[in-house]
């Protein structure tokens, strides 16, 4: 039974490294979101796209397999509207039409291949809607969404003031700087790390051209690299979303974890109990992006959020459902 004033919607966020589903009852008027199902699958859609400019056939098939699973969940829970948003990898790829057709066939909705700025606004909405009224967090917020192919920066109070997407993410940086002889270096060399850091710093320079990063009073970090760093910082025996959501990690602890990750081997990282297998090779790059941001803006800590672009997409889908717009999805 869907509560009065709520719409049951499904939101899908397909990024460079992972695809995620949220089915929830959402009240766009009050900002309430009642989660029914939230899941994530590592599909590595962006495999080699930085080098080839195309989505690999095996990456597409992994993504379509996840879509078929998600279609079953959406049907079972009876979502009234589905919104599918695709980000960095599919935005860049020459053969993105193959991706669009496949998703449409499986889920009954056409993926919206959104711009980095749209991505940033969804992330900001999802991450900050429930922070309103908190007296322990000072606005403006800087919301940072570290994805596989890109990182979104958004500064805002009740609404977005400035946003920018730059092409540094955990997968893109790993493939660009940490791969040697077709394999991820185990561990990377000092020269590889230095080149990656220089690339990240250049991207931060670019972001600062349009987003006043240093004006923010609270840094809110989103997505798998940030949540995994929080899980490591808390030494969790397994990934625990409830303990990660709204946890805080100091800059010194982020630096300590990043330095360890970048000098560790694949086996050592894989042995971390909270580590998703799909993040083992890219977490070092992702944590370095987070550390570079914190050092650039002088943030003493990062507030970690499990609510992000996916929640923002769900609010958008609920708004469309309330006005009678949007697609109904698989049947």
N, C-alpha and C positions, 0 to 999 in steps of 0.2 A: 504494500500500500504506500503510495507516494503522499507525503504530508501536504496539507493544503498550502497553496502558495509556492510549492516547489515543482521543479521539473526534473525528471530522471534523464540524465544525459550521459553520453560517453565521449571522452576526450582522448585523442591519440596524438602523441608527440613523437615524431620520427626524426631522430637526429643522426649524426655521423656515426656514433658508436652504438647507440641503443634505441629501441622503440619501446614506448611505455603507454599503458592504458589506465585511465581512471573512469570508473562508472560511479556516479554520485547523484544524490538528490540535492538540487541547488535552488536556493531562493535568491535571485539576482537583486531583489529589492532590499533585503536585509543583509546580504553578504554571507549568509549561512551556507555551508557545504557539508553534507552528510555522506561520508565515503562508504561505498558498498564494496568496491573492488579496486585495488591498485596493484599493478604488476609491471615488471620490467624484463625485457629480453635483450641480451647483447647480440646484435646482428652484424655490427661492423659494416654498415651500408657504405661508409666512406672509404672502404678498403682501396688503397692505391688511387683514389680519385684525384689527389693532389698531383700525382705524377702523370696519370693517363688522361684526366679530364672526363672519364667515363665511369659509370657504375658497373662493377664487375658482375657477370652473370651469376656467380655463386653468392655474391652479396645480395643481389636482388632476390634469389630464391630463399635465402635465410630470412629476409624481411617478409616475403610473402607467406612463408610458413608461420611466422609470428602473427601476421594479419589473420590467417585462417583460425588460429587459436583464439584470437581476440574477438573475431566474428561470433564464435560460439558463446563466449562469455556475454557479449552484448545482447545476443538473442535470448539467452537464459534469463538475464536480469531485466529484459524488456525496456531498454533505453529508448526514449521517445525521439531523441535527436543524437546524431553522431557528428563530431567535428574532428577532422584529421588535418593536422598541421605538420608540414615537412620543412626542415630547416637546412642547415649549411650544405651538406653533401649533395642533396637533390637540387638545391638552388644552383650549384656550380656545374652539374654534369651535362654533357652534350646529349646523352640518351635519357634524359629525365622523362620523356614521353612514355618509355617502356615502364617506368616506375608508376606513373600516373595511371596508365591503363590497367596494370596489375592490381593496384589498390582499389580502383573503381569496380573491377570484376569481383573482388573478394568481399569488400566492405560496403559496396553500394554507394559510396561517397567519393567525390574527387578530392584528392589531397590539395590543400592550399599551400603552395610553395611560397612562403612568406619572406619578406625582406628581413634583414638583421634588425632594423629599427622596430618592425612589428613584433619580432621575436622578443625584443627587449621589453616592450610594453606589456606583453602577456606575462613575462617573467616578473615584472614589477608588481602587477596586479595580484598574481598568485602568491608572491612572497610577502607582501605587506598588508593585505586586506585584514588579516587577523592581528596585526601589530598595533592597529589603531587604538589609542587610549592607554597604551603601555607607558607608565611614567618612568621606567628604568631605561628606556631607549630614546635617544634624542634624534629628532629629525633635523636636517634632511637625511634620508637614507641613500647609500650607494648600494644598489643591488648588482651583484656580479654573478653571472651564469656562465660557468666554465664548461663548455661542451666538448665534443670530440673534434669538431672542425673550426669552431669559432668561440669567441667569448663576448658576451653582451654586457655592456656597462649602462646602468640607468641611475640617474640622480633624480630624486623627487621627494615631495612631501605627501600631500593627499593625492597628487597626480604627478605624472612624469614631467620633469622640467627639461631634461636633455637625455639623449640616448645615442649609443654608437655600438656597432658590432665590428669586431676586428678578427682577422683570420689567424688567430692562435687558439688552439685547443689541444687536448691531451693526445688525440690520435694524430692530428696534423704535425704537431711538434715532434712526436716520437718518430713518425715516418720520415720527416724531413731531416732530423738531426741525430737520431739514436740508432738508425739501422745501418749496419755494415755487412756487406756480403749477403744481403737478403735476410739477415737476422737482426733482431734487437740486441744491441751490445749488452753483455752480461758480466759485469756492470759497464755503464758508459764511461768513456774517458773524460778527463778534465777538459780537453779541447772540445769534445762534443757538447758537454754541459755548458761551456762558455759560449759556444755558438748559439745554442738554444736560448740562453739567457739574453744574449744580444738581440735575438729575434723578438723575444717577448718585450724587451725594453722599447724597441722600435715601435711595436704595436701599441704600447702604453702611451708613447709620444703621440701617436695618431689619435688615440682615444681622447687624449687631453686637448686636442685641437677643438673639439666640440662639446665635451662633457667636463664640467668642473669637478674632477674626481676629488680634489683636496678640500672642497667645501663641505663634503659629507661628514656627519657626526657619527653615524652608525653604519658599519659595513655588514651587509647581509650576503652570505655566500650560498649559492645553489649548485645543484647537480652532483653527479657521482664522485668527482674528484674531491670536492669539499666534504661531502658526507662521509666518504671513506677516511679522509684525514681525521675527522671528528671521531669515528669509530676506533681508529688506531690510538688517538690521544686518550680516549677513555679506556683503552685496553679491553674492549668488549669481547666476551667469549663467542659472540656471533653478531651478525648485523642486526641491530635493534632500532627500528625507525623511531619508536617512541622516545628512546634515550638520546637519539641523535637530533631530533627536531628541537630547535631553539637552544641547543647546547652552545657553549662559547669556547673558543680555542684561542689561546694567546698567540701573539706573533712569535714569541720565543719558542713555543711548543711546535708551531707550524714549521719554523726553521729547523728545529731538531729532527722532526719527522722527515722533512724534505731531504735533508742531508743524508739521513739513513737510507731512505728509499733510493737515492741516486748512487749510493755506493754498494747497495745490496744486489744479490743475484736473483734470478727468476725464482729459484727454489725458495729462497728466504722470504720473498714477498708473497709467494703462493701459500706459505705456511701461516700467514697472518689469518686468524680465524674469521675475521669480519670481511676479508677481501673477496670480492666477486671474481671468479676465474677470468672473466673478460676484461678486468681492469689491471691484471698483474703487470702487463708490459707497458701500460700507458699511465699508471698512477704517478710515477716519478715526474713526468712532464706536467701532469695536471697540478700536482702539489707545488711545483716550481712556479707555475703561473700564479697560483694563489699567493705564494710568498712574495713574489715580485710586486704584486698589487699592494699587499699590506705594507711593504717597505716603501713603495712609491708614495703612498698617501699618509704614512705614519700611523696606520691603524694599530692600536694596541691589541685588538682582538677581532675575531670574526664571529658573528651570530649565524649559526648554521640553520638553514631551513630545508625541510623536506617538501615544502609546498612551493611550487615554482611555476614554470610555464604551463605545466599540465593543468594546474588549478585555474590559471588564467584562461586557458582554452575552455575549460568547463564552464566558467562564468559567462564566457562569450556564447557558448552553445545554449546555455539556459536563457540568455537574453533573446537569442534567435527563436527558441522554442516558445517563449512567452509572446513573441510578436508573430508567430506562425511561419517563421522563415527557417531555412536549413533543411538538410536531408535526414530522412528517417533511418537510413542505414540498412544492415542486412536483415533479411527475413527468412 
